[in-house]
Amino acid sequence: MGWPLVVVGRWNPFAGTLSYALVHRGAGRIYGLDLGADHHNPTWERIGEKHKHAWTEEFRDKKAYRPDDITARWDQIVEVWQQFCRQANLVHTGKMQLPSVQENLLL
């Protein structure tokens, strides 16, 4: 669409992970939230399975921190989205639908 900023969401119920991110076309991910996947910073500090990424000149999007403002679990997709939007100063006027789960195919 030509917009320099997009919001990306990923949910994997089989792995127990959920991510939302603001992605700038030129810089990459500039702000993100990850639940369910462990993270280690470039300084080797273990952050844990609930963490946020904020873009910095030194580390780009590789350094994360533990957020206190996200209280919903990885499987509470809509609640996490609402909390993410509040913290990222996003206004979402639509209604988020729960995603469908792809089943295994029998071959």
Backbone as CSV, one residue per row, in Angstrom:
resi,resn,N_x,N_y,N_z,CA_x,CA_y,CA_z,C_x,C_y,C_z
1,MET,0.816,-1.201,0.000,0.000,0.000,0.000,0.855,1.258,0.000
2,GLY,2.156,1.147,0.217,3.006,2.308,0.213,3.225,2.937,1.574
3,TRP,2.562,2.458,2.609,2.748,3.022,3.942,4.092,2.567,4.497
4,PRO,4.823,3.453,5.170,6.127,3.059,5.698,6.047,2.241,6.983
5,LEU,4.859,2.166,7.601,4.716,1.475,8.878,3.562,0.480,8.803
6,VAL,3.820,-0.754,9.202,2.768,-1.782,9.227,2.800,-2.480,10.584
7,VAL,1.675,-3.096,10.935,1.577,-3.895,12.148,1.504,-5.352,11.716
8,VAL,2.324,-6.185,12.349,2.372,-7.606,12.023,2.051,-8.393,13.280
9,GLY,1.213,-9.417,13.135,0.898,-10.303,14.248,1.144,-11.744,13.857
10,ARG,1.663,-12.526,14.800,1.897,-13.948,14.569,1.438,-14.721,15.795
11,TRP,0.703,-15.805,15.552,0.209,-16.655,16.634,0.427,-18.097,16.242
12,ASN,1.069,-18.852,17.105,1.276,-20.278,16.865,0.780,-21.033,18.086
13,PRO,-0.469,-21.548,18.022,-1.018,-22.236,19.194,-0.297,-23.542,19.506
14,PHE,0.351,-24.138,18.527,1.074,-25.392,18.761,2.376,-25.152,19.521
15,ALA,3.031,-24.032,19.267,4.266,-23.684,19.972,3.997,-22.842,21.219
16,GLY,2.774,-22.300,21.329,2.438,-21.454,22.469,3.079,-20.086,22.397
17,THR,3.085,-19.481,21.194,3.713,-18.176,21.017,2.754,-17.178,20.383
18,LEU,2.968,-15.910,20.713,2.194,-14.807,20.149,3.111,-13.596,20.050
19,SER,3.069,-12.906,18.916,3.890,-11.712,18.708,3.091,-10.649,17.974
20,TYR,3.303,-9.413,18.362,2.805,-8.257,17.630,3.987,-7.317,17.444
21,ALA,4.069,-6.683,16.289,5.203,-5.795,16.028,4.810,-4.644,15.113
22,LEU,5.450,-3.493,15.355,5.388,-2.362,14.432,6.647,-2.457,13.581
23,VAL,6.461,-2.514,12.272,7.576,-2.695,11.356,7.648,-1.492,10.420
24,HIS,8.800,-0.850,10.397,9.048,0.263,9.482,9.745,-0.288,8.251
25,ARG,9.271,0.104,7.101,9.805,-0.431,5.845,11.316,-0.232,5.712
26,GLY,11.850,0.869,6.205,13.276,1.137,6.070,14.128,0.579,7.197
27,ALA,13.582,0.525,8.418,14.381,0.136,9.581,14.098,-1.272,10.071
28,GLY,12.970,-1.854,9.695,12.580,-3.156,10.230,11.704,-2.988,11.453
29,ARG,11.709,-3.988,12.334,10.876,-3.927,13.539,11.399,-2.816,14.444
30,ILE,10.509,-1.891,14.803,10.910,-0.800,15.685,10.299,-0.940,17.076
31,TYR,9.280,-1.768,17.219,8.643,-2.009,18.515,7.938,-3.345,18.416
32,GLY,8.110,-4.197,19.407,7.469,-5.500,19.330,7.249,-6.121,20.690
33,LEU,6.308,-7.037,20.724,5.975,-7.806,21.914,6.003,-9.278,21.537
34,ASP,6.706,-10.078,22.340,6.767,-11.524,22.130,6.359,-12.229,23.414
35,LEU,5.467,-13.204,23.271,5.047,-14.037,24.393,5.283,-15.490,24.035
36,GLY,5.842,-16.250,24.973,6.000,-17.688,24.788,7.327,-18.133,24.207
37,ALA,8.183,-17.209,23.796,9.488,-17.568,23.216,10.584,-16.876,24.022
38,ASP,11.505,-17.646,24.546,12.587,-17.105,25.363,13.478,-16.178,24.532
39,HIS,14.061,-15.178,25.189,14.929,-14.233,24.496,16.189,-13.981,25.317
40,HIS,17.314,-13.910,24.614,18.586,-13.505,25.217,19.059,-12.250,24.492
41,ASN,19.387,-11.220,25.259,19.889,-9.979,24.675,21.300,-10.164,24.125
42,PRO,21.754,-9.233,23.281,23.135,-9.302,22.781,24.169,-9.272,23.909
43,THR,23.776,-8.782,25.070,24.663,-8.752,26.238,24.571,-10.049,27.046
44,TRP,23.914,-11.057,26.515,23.729,-12.399,27.089,22.771,-12.437,28.259
45,GLU,22.100,-11.346,28.552,21.110,-11.328,29.617,19.865,-12.083,29.154
46,ARG,19.393,-13.043,29.961,18.171,-13.779,29.638,16.982,-12.943,30.071
47,ILE,16.076,-12.678,29.136,14.923,-11.834,29.414,13.693,-12.664,29.758
48,GLY,13.504,-13.780,29.097,12.357,-14.632,29.390,11.355,-14.679,28.261
49,GLU,10.254,-15.344,28.541,9.251,-15.612,27.503,8.279,-14.461,27.268
50,LYS,8.226,-13.484,28.138,7.409,-12.288,27.914,8.362,-11.113,27.839
51,HIS,8.465,-10.523,26.634,9.404,-9.413,26.476,8.985,-8.495,25.338
52,LYS,9.491,-7.263,25.415,9.251,-6.264,24.373,10.588,-5.857,23.767
53,HIS,10.520,-5.469,22.502,11.673,-4.951,21.780,11.388,-3.500,21.421
54,ALA,12.363,-2.641,21.652,12.286,-1.247,21.215,13.563,-0.945,20.444
55,TRP,13.423,-0.281,19.305,14.551,-0.021,18.411,15.507,0.985,19.042
56,THR,16.799,0.675,18.972,17.839,1.611,19.414,18.921,1.672,18.347
57,GLU,19.676,2.736,18.329,20.780,2.868,17.371,21.804,1.757,17.555
58,GLU,22.117,1.441,18.816,23.177,0.473,19.094,22.795,-0.970,18.750
59,PHE,21.591,-1.388,19.149,21.209,-2.784,18.998,20.093,-3.032,17.978
60,ARG,19.603,-1.968,17.364,18.444,-2.065,16.459,17.289,-2.703,17.238
61,ASP,16.756,-3.857,16.805,15.634,-4.474,17.528,16.053,-5.715,18.323
62,LYS,17.332,-5.890,18.541,17.836,-7.125,19.166,17.786,-7.119,20.691
63,LYS,17.677,-5.953,21.313,17.660,-5.896,22.773,16.220,-5.787,23.270
64,ALA,15.886,-6.601,24.265,14.519,-6.642,24.787,14.519,-6.341,26.284
65,TYR,13.311,-6.108,26.794,13.129,-5.872,28.220,11.826,-6.519,28.668
66,ARG,11.712,-6.759,29.970,10.506,-7.361,30.545,9.449,-6.278,30.755
67,PRO,8.273,-6.439,30.183,7.222,-5.440,30.379,6.355,-5.757,31.598
68,ASP,5.961,-4.721,32.310,5.025,-4.880,33.419,3.592,-4.607,32.980
69,ASP,3.433,-4.011,31.798,2.119,-3.572,31.354,1.346,-4.620,30.558
70,ILE,1.946,-5.765,30.279,1.258,-6.833,29.562,0.931,-7.918,30.582
71,THR,-0.342,-8.087,30.854,-0.766,-9.052,31.863,-1.469,-10.260,31.264
72,ALA,-1.929,-10.157,30.026,-2.621,-11.275,29.382,-1.621,-12.343,28.949
73,ARG,-2.100,-13.566,28.833,-1.271,-14.703,28.417,-1.213,-14.796,26.895
74,TRP,-0.275,-15.607,26.382,-0.080,-15.787,24.942,-1.341,-16.294,24.252
75,ASP,-2.194,-17.030,24.960,-3.399,-17.586,24.339,-4.598,-16.637,24.422
76,GLN,-4.422,-15.467,25.001,-5.472,-14.450,25.055,-5.179,-13.405,23.971
77,ILE,-5.395,-13.806,22.745,-4.964,-13.043,21.573,-5.547,-11.639,21.530
78,VAL,-6.842,-11.522,21.748,-7.502,-10.214,21.675,-7.065,-9.330,22.829
79,GLU,-6.989,-9.875,24.042,-6.573,-9.096,25.202,-5.136,-8.584,25.043
80,VAL,-4.247,-9.444,24.543,-2.867,-9.007,24.306,-2.847,-7.900,23.258
81,TRP,-3.638,-8.055,22.191,-3.715,-7.032,21.146,-4.146,-5.690,21.740
82,GLN,-5.160,-5.702,22.584,-5.647,-4.463,23.192,-4.575,-3.827,24.072
83,GLN,-3.871,-4.637,24.852,-2.804,-4.110,25.695,-1.652,-3.580,24.839
84,PHE,-1.294,-4.298,23.787,-0.241,-3.851,22.879,-0.600,-2.503,22.253
85,CYS,-1.831,-2.375,21.786,-2.267,-1.114,21.163,-2.190,0.042,22.150
86,ARG,-2.629,-0.181,23.384,-2.548,0.888,24.391,-1.103,1.333,24.600
87,GLN,-0.197,0.384,24.715,1.197,0.719,24.989,1.916,1.317,23.786
88,ALA,1.495,0.938,22.582,2.125,1.453,21.359,1.427,2.711,20.841
89,ASN,0.423,3.187,21.574,-0.365,4.355,21.160,-1.023,4.151,19.807
90,LEU,-1.521,2.937,19.584,-2.265,2.620,18.362,-3.751,2.695,18.649
91,VAL,-4.514,3.186,17.681,-5.964,3.209,17.798,-6.517,2.237,16.767
92,HIS,-7.144,1.183,17.249,-7.756,0.184,16.374,-9.260,0.303,16.528
93,THR,-9.931,0.770,15.475,-11.372,0.998,15.551,-12.172,-0.182,15.026
94,GLY,-11.496,-1.180,14.499,-12.192,-2.360,13.995,-12.410,-3.380,15.092
95,LYS,-12.863,-4.548,14.682,-13.057,-5.644,15.621,-12.118,-6.769,15.222
96,MET,-11.287,-7.174,16.150,-10.344,-8.262,15.866,-11.074,-9.595,15.972
97,GLN,-10.932,-10.385,14.944,-11.514,-11.720,14.924,-10.454,-12.724,15.344
98,LEU,-10.850,-13.735,16.073,-9.907,-14.788,16.424,-9.468,-15.499,15.151
99,PRO,-8.164,-15.760,15.024,-7.684,-16.442,13.814,-8.096,-17.903,13.807
100,SER,-8.165,-18.465,12.618,-8.476,-19.887,12.507,-7.181,-20.671,12.678
101,VAL,-7.313,-21.906,13.089,-6.174,-22.784,13.288,-6.131,-23.783,12.156
102,GLN,-4.981,-23.879,11.519,-4.819,-24.834,10.440,-4.609,-26.214,11.038
103,GLU,-5.401,-27.148,10.589,-5.300,-28.517,11.088,-4.264,-29.276,10.275
104,ASN,-3.775,-30.386,10.849,-2.862,-31.251,10.108,-3.613,-31.935,8.974
105,LEU,-2.950,-32.069,7.848,-3.546,-32.735,6.705,-3.162,-34.210,6.699
106,LEU,-4.131,-35.063,6.474,-3.859,-36.478,6.358,-3.529,-36.789,4.910
107,LEU,-2.353,-37.295,4.647,-1.929,-37.592,3.290,-1.870,-39.078,3.063
